[in-house]
Amino acid sequence: MITSNQIRAARAMLRWSGKDLAEKTGLGFSTLMRLESLEGVPGTHSKTLEAIEKAFEKAGIEFIGTPESGAGVRWRLR
């Protein structure tokens, strides 16, 4: 599972606005902003987090670590 900090970091790396992420995931802007404002793994449906993760991965982001230890993001190595 990805964390709110990872969502914010991935969006910053890509220089995506909240609106950009909403368009890429098909999720509502206000939903995404709420998820980003939480701490740790956001309490939402796993399908929602999967949609966010897939959009970032498609754009070249890799999620590393675990929510308990070293959660982060980096550019996917090719």
Protein Blocks (a to p, Z undefined) as FASTA:
>chain_A
ZZfklmmmmmmmnopafklmmmmnopafklmmmmmmpghjddddfklmmmmmmmmmmnop
acehjfknopacddddZZ
